[in-house]
Amino acid sequence: MLRSLFGIPNKPTVADLLKDDPIIVDVRTPEEYREGHVAGSMNIPLDRLKAELNNLDKKRPIVTCCRSGARSATAAGLLVSSGFMAHNGGPWVNVQKHLLRS
């Protein structure tokens, strides 16, 4: 309610973001990714993301994920500053859970 009073837009939920058929980018290490990941996601480790920007589509929204949400927040910030429509999806298991519901 306070957000609307001060004209601050509501932050979209992960479920809302997944409705737009986003690219899901998992920024964990390849080893972590092999232990489990969102089906159909791309694995681009955070330390390689900047070098991989040309391989991503700026016309599609991107949802980033990782183990806890910290690396994916950093990745989303990098993507936004590079002109992408990106959002932090948080932990990959959270993103997976919302995909299974839809």
LORO-145681 format. One record per residue (C-alpha): chain; residue number from 1; x, y, z; residue in three letters. Coordinates in pm, whole numbers, always signed. Last residue first. Example, Ala and Ser with C-alpha at 12.3 -4.5 7.8 and 13.67 -1.06 7.14 Angstrom:
# residues 2
r chaine A | num 2 | px +1367 | py -106 | pz +714 | residu SER
r chaine A | num 1 | px +1230 | py -450 | pz +780 | residu ALA
***
This chain:
# residues 102
r chaine A | num 102 | px +203 | py -2271 | pz -1452 | residu SER
r chaine A | num 101 | px +274 | py -2434 | pz -1117 | residu ARG
r chaine A | num 100 | px +584 | py -2621 | pz -1238 | residu LEU
r chaine A | num 99 | px +734 | py -2296 | pz -1363 | residu LEU
r chaine A | num 98 | px +683 | py -2134 | pz -1023 | residu HIS
r chaine A | num 97 | px +868 | py -2415 | pz -845 | residu LYS
r chaine A | num 96 | px +1152 | py -2404 | pz -1097 | residu GLN
r chaine A | num 95 | px +1203 | py -2029 | pz -1035 | residu VAL
r chaine A | num 94 | px +1214 | py -2091 | pz -660 | residu ASN
r chaine A | num 93 | px +1455 | py -2383 | pz -705 | residu VAL
r chaine A | num 92 | px +1681 | py -2153 | pz -909 | residu TRP
r chaine A | num 91 | px +1717 | py -1915 | pz -616 | residu PRO
r chaine A | num 90 | px +1638 | py -1553 | pz -697 | residu GLY
r chaine A | num 89 | px +1442 | py -1461 | pz -1011 | residu GLY
r chaine A | num 88 | px +1635 | py -1136 | pz -1052 | residu ASN
r chaine A | num 87 | px +1491 | py -941 | pz -1341 | residu HIS
r chaine A | num 86 | px +1622 | py -844 | pz -1684 | residu ALA
r chaine A | num 85 | px +1495 | py -635 | pz -1973 | residu MET
r chaine A | num 84 | px +1835 | py -587 | pz -2136 | residu PHE
r chaine A | num 83 | px +2012 | py -257 | pz -2209 | residu GLY
r chaine A | num 82 | px +2360 | py -326 | pz -2069 | residu SER
r chaine A | num 81 | px +2278 | py -165 | pz -1732 | residu SER
r chaine A | num 80 | px +1981 | py -402 | pz -1710 | residu VAL
r chaine A | num 79 | px +2204 | py -703 | pz -1782 | residu LEU
r chaine A | num 78 | px +2462 | py -604 | pz -1521 | residu LEU
r chaine A | num 77 | px +2190 | py -548 | pz -1261 | residu GLY
r chaine A | num 76 | px +2030 | py -884 | pz -1342 | residu ALA
r chaine A | num 75 | px +2369 | py -1054 | pz -1302 | residu ALA
r chaine A | num 74 | px +2432 | py -895 | pz -963 | residu THR
r chaine A | num 73 | px +2087 | py -1002 | pz -846 | residu ALA
r chaine A | num 72 | px +2151 | py -1352 | pz -987 | residu SER
r chaine A | num 71 | px +2472 | py -1372 | pz -786 | residu ARG
r chaine A | num 70 | px +2284 | py -1292 | pz -463 | residu ALA
r chaine A | num 69 | px +1968 | py -1497 | pz -525 | residu GLY
r chaine A | num 68 | px +2057 | py -1801 | pz -316 | residu SER
r chaine A | num 67 | px +2171 | py -2074 | pz -557 | residu ARG
r chaine A | num 66 | px +2147 | py -1888 | pz -889 | residu CYS
r chaine A | num 65 | px +1876 | py -1731 | pz -1102 | residu CYS
r chaine A | num 64 | px +1837 | py -1467 | pz -1372 | residu THR
r chaine A | num 63 | px +1512 | py -1393 | pz -1552 | residu VAL
r chaine A | num 62 | px +1553 | py -1239 | pz -1897 | residu ILE
r chaine A | num 61 | px +1291 | py -1060 | pz -2103 | residu PRO
r chaine A | num 60 | px +1313 | py -1105 | pz -2477 | residu ARG
r chaine A | num 59 | px +1400 | py -835 | pz -2732 | residu LYS
r chaine A | num 58 | px +1758 | py -798 | pz -2605 | residu LYS
r chaine A | num 57 | px +1834 | py -1155 | pz -2720 | residu ASP
r chaine A | num 56 | px +2146 | py -1299 | pz -2557 | residu LEU
r chaine A | num 55 | px +2461 | py -1422 | pz -2735 | residu ASN
r chaine A | num 54 | px +2611 | py -1071 | pz -2751 | residu ASN
r chaine A | num 53 | px +2606 | py -1054 | pz -2370 | residu LEU
r chaine A | num 52 | px +2833 | py -1360 | pz -2337 | residu GLU
r chaine A | num 51 | px +3157 | py -1181 | pz -2238 | residu ALA
r chaine A | num 50 | px +2976 | py -990 | pz -1962 | residu LYS
r chaine A | num 49 | px +2824 | py -1313 | pz -1832 | residu LEU
r chaine A | num 48 | px +3150 | py -1505 | pz -1794 | residu ARG
r chaine A | num 47 | px +3215 | py -1439 | pz -1421 | residu ASP
r chaine A | num 46 | px +2845 | py -1481 | pz -1350 | residu LEU
r chaine A | num 45 | px +2839 | py -1832 | pz -1494 | residu PRO
r chaine A | num 44 | px +2622 | py -1864 | pz -1806 | residu ILE
r chaine A | num 43 | px +2405 | py -2174 | pz -1781 | residu ASN
r chaine A | num 42 | px +2097 | py -2137 | pz -1999 | residu MET
r chaine A | num 41 | px +1763 | py -2257 | pz -1867 | residu SER
r chaine A | num 40 | px +1540 | py -2507 | pz -2046 | residu GLY
r chaine A | num 39 | px +1463 | py -2710 | pz -1734 | residu ALA
r chaine A | num 38 | px +1558 | py -2509 | pz -1426 | residu VAL
r chaine A | num 37 | px +1872 | py -2651 | pz -1271 | residu HIS
r chaine A | num 36 | px +2019 | py -2937 | pz -1070 | residu GLY
r chaine A | num 35 | px +2361 | py -3071 | pz -967 | residu GLU
r chaine A | num 34 | px +2489 | py -3001 | pz -1320 | residu ARG
r chaine A | num 33 | px +2429 | py -2628 | pz -1263 | residu TYR
r chaine A | num 32 | px +2645 | py -2631 | pz -950 | residu GLU
r chaine A | num 31 | px +2934 | py -2785 | pz -1145 | residu GLU
r chaine A | num 30 | px +2885 | py -2545 | pz -1436 | residu PRO
r chaine A | num 29 | px +2916 | py -2253 | pz -1192 | residu THR
r chaine A | num 28 | px +2602 | py -2057 | pz -1109 | residu ARG
r chaine A | num 27 | px +2462 | py -1780 | pz -1330 | residu VAL
r chaine A | num 26 | px +2141 | py -1954 | pz -1436 | residu ASP
r chaine A | num 25 | px +1988 | py -1755 | pz -1720 | residu VAL
r chaine A | num 24 | px +1618 | py -1805 | pz -1789 | residu ILE
r chaine A | num 23 | px +1514 | py -1649 | pz -2120 | residu ILE
r chaine A | num 22 | px +1167 | py -1519 | pz -2064 | residu PRO
r chaine A | num 21 | px +834 | py -1654 | pz -2189 | residu ASP
r chaine A | num 20 | px +631 | py -1354 | pz -2063 | residu ASP
r chaine A | num 19 | px +436 | py -1554 | pz -1802 | residu LYS
r chaine A | num 18 | px +760 | py -1629 | pz -1615 | residu LEU
r chaine A | num 17 | px +790 | py -1271 | pz -1496 | residu LEU
r chaine A | num 16 | px +450 | py -1277 | pz -1328 | residu ASP
r chaine A | num 15 | px +533 | py -1600 | pz -1140 | residu ALA
r chaine A | num 14 | px +864 | py -1449 | pz -1029 | residu VAL
r chaine A | num 13 | px +671 | py -1157 | pz -885 | residu THR
r chaine A | num 12 | px +679 | py -812 | pz -1039 | residu PRO
r chaine A | num 11 | px +794 | py -529 | pz -811 | residu LYS
r chaine A | num 10 | px +508 | py -291 | pz -744 | residu ASN
r chaine A | num 9 | px +557 | py +55 | pz -888 | residu PRO
r chaine A | num 8 | px +653 | py +335 | pz -648 | residu ILE
r chaine A | num 7 | px +405 | py +622 | pz -673 | residu GLY
r chaine A | num 6 | px +436 | py +718 | pz -307 | residu PHE
r chaine A | num 5 | px +89 | py +601 | pz -210 | residu LEU
r chaine A | num 4 | px +123 | py +296 | pz -436 | residu SER
r chaine A | num 3 | px +435 | py +177 | pz -257 | residu ARG
r chaine A | num 2 | px +280 | py +245 | pz +81 | residu LEU
r chaine A | num 1 | px +0 | py +0 | pz +0 | residu MET
***
